[in-house]
Amino acid sequence: MPVIGTFTPAKDGYTGSITTLALNAKVSILVNEGKQGNAPDFLITAGAIEVGAAWRRTNHSGALQYLRVKLDDPLLPEPIWAALLEAGKDGVARLVWVRDREDDGA
């Protein structure tokens, strides 16, 4: 799973950067203060521009919590889905991306 971003926990979410072949941006993942219903738990911004959203999730065993992240930009052919994994012993949370299986030609 390629790491496309690194983040550090902040008071109201996370701060860090995302780097891919098409993106290179400093971003903030901020708690969605106006959350209602199925709205995202977090909003993702690059400066004043909203570039994505994230939802709290737990893996199937219930042992690992993560954020399910959706990023979008007009330069991208379609949104990127990724997971922000909790910070490890080094204090860094990693954003990992996995291509959908149907896209791999198998």
PyMOL commands that place a pseudoatom at each C-alpha (Angstrom):
pseudoatom trace, name=CA, resn=MET, resi=1, chain=A, elem=C, hetatm=0, pos=[0.000, 0.000, 0.000]
pseudoatom trace, name=CA, resn=PRO, resi=2, chain=A, elem=C, hetatm=0, pos=[1.684, 3.209, -1.099]
pseudoatom trace, name=CA, resn=VAL, resi=3, chain=A, elem=C, hetatm=0, pos=[1.916, 5.987, 1.465]
pseudoatom trace, name=CA, resn=ILE, resi=4, chain=A, elem=C, hetatm=0, pos=[0.722, 9.198, -0.226]
pseudoatom trace, name=CA, resn=GLY, resi=5, chain=A, elem=C, hetatm=0, pos=[0.648, 11.412, 2.841]
pseudoatom trace, name=CA, resn=THR, resi=6, chain=A, elem=C, hetatm=0, pos=[1.922, 11.894, 6.359]
pseudoatom trace, name=CA, resn=PHE, resi=7, chain=A, elem=C, hetatm=0, pos=[0.110, 13.708, 9.157]
pseudoatom trace, name=CA, resn=THR, resi=8, chain=A, elem=C, hetatm=0, pos=[0.536, 14.659, 12.778]
pseudoatom trace, name=CA, resn=PRO, resi=9, chain=A, elem=C, hetatm=0, pos=[-2.363, 14.858, 15.201]
pseudoatom trace, name=CA, resn=ALA, resi=10, chain=A, elem=C, hetatm=0, pos=[-3.554, 18.405, 15.962]
pseudoatom trace, name=CA, resn=LYS, resi=11, chain=A, elem=C, hetatm=0, pos=[-6.069, 19.838, 18.428]
pseudoatom trace, name=CA, resn=ASP, resi=12, chain=A, elem=C, hetatm=0, pos=[-8.939, 19.708, 15.928]
pseudoatom trace, name=CA, resn=GLY, resi=13, chain=A, elem=C, hetatm=0, pos=[-7.786, 16.903, 13.587]
pseudoatom trace, name=CA, resn=TYR, resi=14, chain=A, elem=C, hetatm=0, pos=[-4.559, 16.389, 11.654]
pseudoatom trace, name=CA, resn=THR, resi=15, chain=A, elem=C, hetatm=0, pos=[-2.090, 18.483, 9.650]
pseudoatom trace, name=CA, resn=GLY, resi=16, chain=A, elem=C, hetatm=0, pos=[0.289, 17.232, 6.999]
pseudoatom trace, name=CA, resn=SER, resi=17, chain=A, elem=C, hetatm=0, pos=[0.857, 16.829, 3.302]
pseudoatom trace, name=CA, resn=ILE, resi=18, chain=A, elem=C, hetatm=0, pos=[-0.241, 14.677, 0.390]
pseudoatom trace, name=CA, resn=THR, resi=19, chain=A, elem=C, hetatm=0, pos=[2.153, 13.914, -2.452]
pseudoatom trace, name=CA, resn=THR, resi=20, chain=A, elem=C, hetatm=0, pos=[1.366, 11.914, -5.592]
pseudoatom trace, name=CA, resn=LEU, resi=21, chain=A, elem=C, hetatm=0, pos=[2.330, 12.352, -9.235]
pseudoatom trace, name=CA, resn=ALA, resi=22, chain=A, elem=C, hetatm=0, pos=[-0.606, 14.776, -9.626]
pseudoatom trace, name=CA, resn=LEU, resi=23, chain=A, elem=C, hetatm=0, pos=[-0.866, 16.301, -6.130]
pseudoatom trace, name=CA, resn=ASN, resi=24, chain=A, elem=C, hetatm=0, pos=[1.565, 18.044, -3.819]
pseudoatom trace, name=CA, resn=ALA, resi=25, chain=A, elem=C, hetatm=0, pos=[-0.294, 19.932, -1.125]
pseudoatom trace, name=CA, resn=LYS, resi=26, chain=A, elem=C, hetatm=0, pos=[-0.205, 20.827, 2.549]
pseudoatom trace, name=CA, resn=VAL, resi=27, chain=A, elem=C, hetatm=0, pos=[-3.601, 19.906, 3.950]
pseudoatom trace, name=CA, resn=SER, resi=28, chain=A, elem=C, hetatm=0, pos=[-5.605, 19.923, 7.157]
pseudoatom trace, name=CA, resn=ILE, resi=29, chain=A, elem=C, hetatm=0, pos=[-8.064, 17.246, 8.207]
pseudoatom trace, name=CA, resn=LEU, resi=30, chain=A, elem=C, hetatm=0, pos=[-10.458, 19.092, 10.508]
pseudoatom trace, name=CA, resn=VAL, resi=31, chain=A, elem=C, hetatm=0, pos=[-13.362, 17.879, 12.631]
pseudoatom trace, name=CA, resn=ASN, resi=32, chain=A, elem=C, hetatm=0, pos=[-16.663, 18.618, 10.865]
pseudoatom trace, name=CA, resn=GLU, resi=33, chain=A, elem=C, hetatm=0, pos=[-18.307, 20.798, 13.509]
pseudoatom trace, name=CA, resn=GLY, resi=34, chain=A, elem=C, hetatm=0, pos=[-21.614, 20.836, 11.578]
pseudoatom trace, name=CA, resn=LYS, resi=35, chain=A, elem=C, hetatm=0, pos=[-21.887, 17.040, 11.151]
pseudoatom trace, name=CA, resn=GLN, resi=36, chain=A, elem=C, hetatm=0, pos=[-25.429, 15.740, 10.821]
pseudoatom trace, name=CA, resn=GLY, resi=37, chain=A, elem=C, hetatm=0, pos=[-26.580, 12.272, 9.824]
pseudoatom trace, name=CA, resn=ASN, resi=38, chain=A, elem=C, hetatm=0, pos=[-24.227, 10.556, 7.364]
pseudoatom trace, name=CA, resn=ALA, resi=39, chain=A, elem=C, hetatm=0, pos=[-22.121, 13.675, 6.803]
pseudoatom trace, name=CA, resn=PRO, resi=40, chain=A, elem=C, hetatm=0, pos=[-18.353, 13.188, 7.017]
pseudoatom trace, name=CA, resn=ASP, resi=41, chain=A, elem=C, hetatm=0, pos=[-16.674, 13.261, 10.419]
pseudoatom trace, name=CA, resn=PHE, resi=42, chain=A, elem=C, hetatm=0, pos=[-13.835, 15.386, 9.015]
pseudoatom trace, name=CA, resn=LEU, resi=43, chain=A, elem=C, hetatm=0, pos=[-13.399, 17.921, 6.191]
pseudoatom trace, name=CA, resn=ILE, resi=44, chain=A, elem=C, hetatm=0, pos=[-10.110, 18.090, 4.292]
pseudoatom trace, name=CA, resn=THR, resi=45, chain=A, elem=C, hetatm=0, pos=[-8.821, 21.464, 3.159]
pseudoatom trace, name=CA, resn=ALA, resi=46, chain=A, elem=C, hetatm=0, pos=[-5.830, 22.846, 1.283]
pseudoatom trace, name=CA, resn=GLY, resi=47, chain=A, elem=C, hetatm=0, pos=[-5.777, 26.440, 2.480]
pseudoatom trace, name=CA, resn=ALA, resi=48, chain=A, elem=C, hetatm=0, pos=[-9.350, 27.691, 2.117]
pseudoatom trace, name=CA, resn=ILE, resi=49, chain=A, elem=C, hetatm=0, pos=[-10.290, 25.057, -0.500]
pseudoatom trace, name=CA, resn=GLU, resi=50, chain=A, elem=C, hetatm=0, pos=[-12.159, 21.894, 0.497]
pseudoatom trace, name=CA, resn=VAL, resi=51, chain=A, elem=C, hetatm=0, pos=[-10.513, 18.947, -1.267]
pseudoatom trace, name=CA, resn=GLY, resi=52, chain=A, elem=C, hetatm=0, pos=[-12.065, 15.986, 0.496]
pseudoatom trace, name=CA, resn=ALA, resi=53, chain=A, elem=C, hetatm=0, pos=[-13.780, 14.395, 3.442]
pseudoatom trace, name=CA, resn=ALA, resi=54, chain=A, elem=C, hetatm=0, pos=[-13.182, 11.548, 5.897]
pseudoatom trace, name=CA, resn=TRP, resi=55, chain=A, elem=C, hetatm=0, pos=[-15.291, 9.164, 7.936]
pseudoatom trace, name=CA, resn=ARG, resi=56, chain=A, elem=C, hetatm=0, pos=[-14.330, 7.236, 11.099]
pseudoatom trace, name=CA, resn=ARG, resi=57, chain=A, elem=C, hetatm=0, pos=[-14.121, 3.486, 10.527]
pseudoatom trace, name=CA, resn=THR, resi=58, chain=A, elem=C, hetatm=0, pos=[-13.052, 0.344, 12.409]
pseudoatom trace, name=CA, resn=ASN, resi=59, chain=A, elem=C, hetatm=0, pos=[-11.560, -2.734, 10.723]
pseudoatom trace, name=CA, resn=HIS, resi=60, chain=A, elem=C, hetatm=0, pos=[-13.432, -6.055, 10.666]
pseudoatom trace, name=CA, resn=SER, resi=61, chain=A, elem=C, hetatm=0, pos=[-11.816, -7.361, 13.856]
pseudoatom trace, name=CA, resn=GLY, resi=62, chain=A, elem=C, hetatm=0, pos=[-12.579, -4.101, 15.676]
pseudoatom trace, name=CA, resn=ALA, resi=63, chain=A, elem=C, hetatm=0, pos=[-8.927, -3.754, 16.668]
pseudoatom trace, name=CA, resn=LEU, resi=64, chain=A, elem=C, hetatm=0, pos=[-7.908, -0.914, 14.347]
pseudoatom trace, name=CA, resn=GLN, resi=65, chain=A, elem=C, hetatm=0, pos=[-9.525, 2.492, 13.926]
pseudoatom trace, name=CA, resn=TYR, resi=66, chain=A, elem=C, hetatm=0, pos=[-8.801, 4.599, 10.862]
pseudoatom trace, name=CA, resn=LEU, resi=67, chain=A, elem=C, hetatm=0, pos=[-10.270, 7.343, 8.687]
pseudoatom trace, name=CA, resn=ARG, resi=68, chain=A, elem=C, hetatm=0, pos=[-11.771, 6.455, 5.306]
pseudoatom trace, name=CA, resn=VAL, resi=69, chain=A, elem=C, hetatm=0, pos=[-10.656, 9.393, 3.139]
pseudoatom trace, name=CA, resn=LYS, resi=70, chain=A, elem=C, hetatm=0, pos=[-12.050, 10.670, -0.154]
pseudoatom trace, name=CA, resn=LEU, resi=71, chain=A, elem=C, hetatm=0, pos=[-9.935, 13.243, -2.035]
pseudoatom trace, name=CA, resn=ASP, resi=72, chain=A, elem=C, hetatm=0, pos=[-11.003, 15.019, -5.200]
pseudoatom trace, name=CA, resn=ASP, resi=73, chain=A, elem=C, hetatm=0, pos=[-9.512, 17.639, -7.486]
pseudoatom trace, name=CA, resn=PRO, resi=74, chain=A, elem=C, hetatm=0, pos=[-10.460, 18.814, -11.001]
pseudoatom trace, name=CA, resn=LEU, resi=75, chain=A, elem=C, hetatm=0, pos=[-7.097, 17.477, -12.256]
pseudoatom trace, name=CA, resn=LEU, resi=76, chain=A, elem=C, hetatm=0, pos=[-7.962, 13.927, -11.168]
pseudoatom trace, name=CA, resn=PRO, resi=77, chain=A, elem=C, hetatm=0, pos=[-9.989, 11.657, -13.498]
pseudoatom trace, name=CA, resn=GLU, resi=78, chain=A, elem=C, hetatm=0, pos=[-11.920, 10.404, -10.450]
pseudoatom trace, name=CA, resn=PRO, resi=79, chain=A, elem=C, hetatm=0, pos=[-11.742, 10.750, -6.661]
pseudoatom trace, name=CA, resn=ILE, resi=80, chain=A, elem=C, hetatm=0, pos=[-8.989, 8.995, -4.707]
pseudoatom trace, name=CA, resn=TRP, resi=81, chain=A, elem=C, hetatm=0, pos=[-10.064, 6.768, -1.819]
pseudoatom trace, name=CA, resn=ALA, resi=82, chain=A, elem=C, hetatm=0, pos=[-7.504, 6.159, 0.923]
pseudoatom trace, name=CA, resn=ALA, resi=83, chain=A, elem=C, hetatm=0, pos=[-7.170, 5.339, 4.612]
pseudoatom trace, name=CA, resn=LEU, resi=84, chain=A, elem=C, hetatm=0, pos=[-5.494, 7.464, 7.266]
pseudoatom trace, name=CA, resn=LEU, resi=85, chain=A, elem=C, hetatm=0, pos=[-3.969, 5.000, 9.714]
pseudoatom trace, name=CA, resn=GLU, resi=86, chain=A, elem=C, hetatm=0, pos=[-3.560, 5.999, 13.352]
pseudoatom trace, name=CA, resn=ALA, resi=87, chain=A, elem=C, hetatm=0, pos=[-0.234, 7.499, 14.375]
pseudoatom trace, name=CA, resn=GLY, resi=88, chain=A, elem=C, hetatm=0, pos=[2.438, 4.937, 15.180]
pseudoatom trace, name=CA, resn=LYS, resi=89, chain=A, elem=C, hetatm=0, pos=[5.156, 5.085, 17.811]
pseudoatom trace, name=CA, resn=ASP, resi=90, chain=A, elem=C, hetatm=0, pos=[6.825, 7.819, 15.753]
pseudoatom trace, name=CA, resn=GLY, resi=91, chain=A, elem=C, hetatm=0, pos=[3.724, 10.044, 16.136]
pseudoatom trace, name=CA, resn=VAL, resi=92, chain=A, elem=C, hetatm=0, pos=[3.039, 10.053, 12.376]
pseudoatom trace, name=CA, resn=ALA, resi=93, chain=A, elem=C, hetatm=0, pos=[-0.304, 9.020, 10.851]
pseudoatom trace, name=CA, resn=ARG, resi=94, chain=A, elem=C, hetatm=0, pos=[0.057, 7.686, 7.303]
pseudoatom trace, name=CA, resn=LEU, resi=95, chain=A, elem=C, hetatm=0, pos=[-2.366, 8.103, 4.418]
pseudoatom trace, name=CA, resn=VAL, resi=96, chain=A, elem=C, hetatm=0, pos=[-2.302, 4.940, 2.299]
pseudoatom trace, name=CA, resn=TRP, resi=97, chain=A, elem=C, hetatm=0, pos=[-3.934, 4.371, -1.065]
pseudoatom trace, name=CA, resn=VAL, resi=98, chain=A, elem=C, hetatm=0, pos=[-4.963, 1.086, -2.687]
pseudoatom trace, name=CA, resn=ARG, resi=99, chain=A, elem=C, hetatm=0, pos=[-6.249, 0.861, -6.256]
pseudoatom trace, name=CA, resn=ASP, resi=100, chain=A, elem=C, hetatm=0, pos=[-9.631, -0.869, -6.635]
pseudoatom trace, name=CA, resn=ARG, resi=101, chain=A, elem=C, hetatm=0, pos=[-9.195, -4.460, -7.821]
pseudoatom trace, name=CA, resn=GLU, resi=102, chain=A, elem=C, hetatm=0, pos=[-11.491, -3.941, -10.818]
pseudoatom trace, name=CA, resn=ASP, resi=103, chain=A, elem=C, hetatm=0, pos=[-9.031, -1.326, -12.121]
pseudoatom trace, name=CA, resn=ASP, resi=104, chain=A, elem=C, hetatm=0, pos=[-6.040, -3.727, -12.227]
pseudoatom trace, name=CA, resn=GLY, resi=105, chain=A, elem=C, hetatm=0, pos=[-7.097, -5.536, -15.409]
pseudoatom trace, name=CA, resn=ALA, resi=106, chain=A, elem=C, hetatm=0, pos=[-7.582, -8.905, -13.670]
for i in range(1, 106): cmd.bond("trace and resi %d" % i, "trace and resi %d" % (i + 1))
show_as sticks, trace
zoom trace
